[in-house]
Amino acid sequence: MTKRIAVVGAGALGGYVGGSLAHLGHDVTLIDPWPEHVEAIRARGLELDGVTPEERFTVSKARILHLTEVQSLAKTPFDVAMVAVKSYDTLWATALIAPYLSAQGFAVSLQNCMNEETIAGVVGWGRTVGVVASLISVDLYEPGRIRRTVPKGGDKHTVFRVGEPHGRVTPRIEELAGWLRGIDSSKVTTNLWGERWSKLVQNAMGNGVTAATGLTSGACLRDSAIRRFQISLAGEAVRVGQALGYQLEKIRGADPERLARAAEGDAAALAEVEALLVPKAGANPREDIQRPSMAQDILKGRRTEIDAMNGFIARKGAEVGVPAPSHAKLAAIVTRIERGELKPSPSSLR
């Protein structure tokens, strides 16, 4: 029997994943709070775009609902609900879809940051699963139009990592990983929390920096001063994660311990890490428009996830006695930019 999938938050990542699954023949219902986006998809379908011609198609099969229409779903419960909203919207989004889950249905955090606990507070730990989307960049640049701005991971990098909070391998996460494999490389992980923190480090060294500077990811990494600030962010976050007991995975291809040592003044580690981080010429044909989600939020005048990224790392560091001053500084800067007190500029980090 076909599983019924809901995606709450059909923005950049939710729309990309949900739309791609619908294109592959899955039974998907998208739910989104942006009226213009919903109406554009109803009028012309969801237009997805990628780096290669094969990634460009229009999804006409996905059903999409306004938030106000969710009550119409009472007769047809979902087997899987993917929560793909910003971290600060997790609680209400999970509460919105929870009554429409089937008896065996479960909720999936398809988000940045550490949101599984919030979801479990609504549906229970036994009905909570995590999906870490690693080194993916997508952009909802117009209503009904989403583009991927980095190449697919394929055999070089596993993009989707699907795990249970308890770390065991279950049939449901194997099935979910199989669905996602139709979009890009995917695997089941027994280390969800280590994967989550590693992705948090990845986000925390890039998202806020692009938001604060107004530069693309590639431009930040090519600027030596900005890049070394990013390495400091990564090193601090690694040390906090280690103190919390997480088994960290590679971060942007770098061993987490080498990242931390690079931030702490190990010259050999720094040279090794910088060689990995500086973008290779021509590696990404969309580098000139590639910005992570937080930089997109600043450009659109929206609230960011800075408190759930760098602010969260700074707070957890304080809890375990591992200072994270770079994260506290960046969180303060981006908050001021978000409020309109500062404008994005490379000088904000200097």
SULWO-V105312 format. One record per backbone hydrogen bond with DSSP energy under -1.0 kcal/mol. CO is the residue of the C=O (numbers start at 1). NH is the residue of the N-H. E is the energy in kcal/mol with one decimal. If there is no record, write none. Layout:
co={CO	CO}
nh={NH	NH}
e={E	E}
//
This chain:
co={4	4	5	6	7	8	11	12	13	14	15	16	17	18	19	20	21	22	26	27	28	29	30	31	34	35	36	37	38	39	40	41	46	47	48	49	52	53	57	59	63	65	66	67	69	70	71	73	78	79	80	81	82	83	86	87	89	90	91	92	93	94	97	98	100	102	106	107	108	109	115	116	117	119	119	120	124	125	127	129	130	132	137	139	139	142	144	145	146	147	153	153	159	160	161	162	163	164	170	171	172	173	174	175	176	177	179	180	180	185	187	191	192	193	194	195	196	197	198	199	200	201	203	203	206	207	208	209	210	212	216	217	218	223	224	225	226	227	228	229	230	231	232	233	234	235	236	237	238	239	240	241	242	251	254	255	256	257	258	259	260	261	262	266	267	268	269	270	271	272	273	274	280	284	286	290	292	293	294	295	296	297	298	305	306	309	310	311	312	313	314	315	316	317	324	325	326	327	328	329	330	331	332	333	334	335	336	337	345	346	347}
nh={79	80	29	82	31	84	15	16	17	18	19	20	21	22	23	24	26	25	28	5	63	7	65	9	38	39	40	41	42	43	44	45	59	146	57	148	55	56	48	46	30	32	69	70	72	73	74	76	102	106	6	108	8	110	89	90	93	94	95	96	97	98	100	101	78	105	81	129	83	131	119	120	121	122	123	124	127	128	107	109	163	161	149	141	147	145	47	142	49	139	156	157	134	187	132	189	130	167	174	175	176	177	178	179	180	181	182	183	184	160	162	195	196	197	198	199	200	201	202	203	204	205	206	207	210	211	212	213	214	345	220	221	222	227	228	229	230	231	232	233	234	235	236	237	238	239	240	241	242	243	244	246	245	254	251	259	260	261	262	263	264	266	265	270	271	272	273	274	275	276	277	278	283	287	289	217	296	297	298	299	300	302	301	309	311	313	314	315	316	317	318	319	320	322	328	329	330	331	332	333	334	335	336	337	338	339	341	340	348	349	350}
e={-2.0	-2.0	-2.5	-3.5	-2.5	-2.7	-2.1	-1.7	-3.0	-2.8	-2.4	-2.0	-2.5	-2.2	-2.4	-1.5	-2.4	-1.6	-1.1	-2.8	-1.7	-2.5	-2.6	-3.3	-2.1	-2.6	-2.1	-2.1	-2.1	-2.0	-2.5	-2.3	-3.3	-2.7	-1.9	-2.7	-1.5	-1.6	-2.9	-2.4	-3.9	-2.1	-1.9	-1.4	-1.7	-2.2	-1.2	-1.6	-3.2	-1.7	-2.8	-2.9	-3.0	-2.4	-2.0	-1.5	-2.0	-2.5	-2.2	-2.0	-1.6	-2.2	-2.0	-1.6	-3.3	-1.2	-2.2	-2.2	-3.4	-2.4	-2.2	-3.0	-1.6	-1.6	-2.5	-2.0	-1.4	-1.6	-3.1	-2.5	-2.6	-2.4	-2.6	-1.3	-2.3	-2.4	-2.8	-1.3	-1.6	-2.5	-1.5	-1.1	-3.4	-2.1	-2.8	-2.9	-2.6	-1.4	-1.8	-2.3	-2.1	-2.5	-1.7	-2.0	-2.2	-1.4	-1.4	-2.0	-2.1	-2.4	-2.7	-2.5	-2.8	-2.4	-2.1	-2.4	-2.2	-2.4	-2.1	-2.9	-3.0	-1.6	-1.3	-2.8	-2.3	-2.2	-2.4	-2.1	-2.4	-2.7	-2.0	-2.1	-1.4	-3.1	-2.1	-1.6	-2.2	-2.1	-1.9	-2.3	-2.5	-2.8	-2.5	-2.2	-2.5	-2.2	-2.1	-2.5	-2.7	-2.1	-1.7	-2.3	-1.3	-2.0	-2.6	-2.1	-2.3	-2.4	-2.5	-2.0	-1.2	-2.5	-1.1	-2.5	-2.3	-2.1	-2.7	-2.9	-1.8	-1.1	-2.2	-2.3	-2.1	-1.8	-1.8	-1.7	-1.8	-2.3	-2.0	-2.1	-1.8	-3.0	-1.1	-1.0	-2.5	-2.1	-2.2	-2.1	-2.8	-2.5	-1.9	-1.7	-1.7	-2.9	-1.8	-2.5	-2.5	-2.6	-1.8	-2.1	-2.8	-2.0	-1.7	-2.1	-2.9	-1.6	-2.5	-1.3	-1.9	-1.4	-1.3}
//
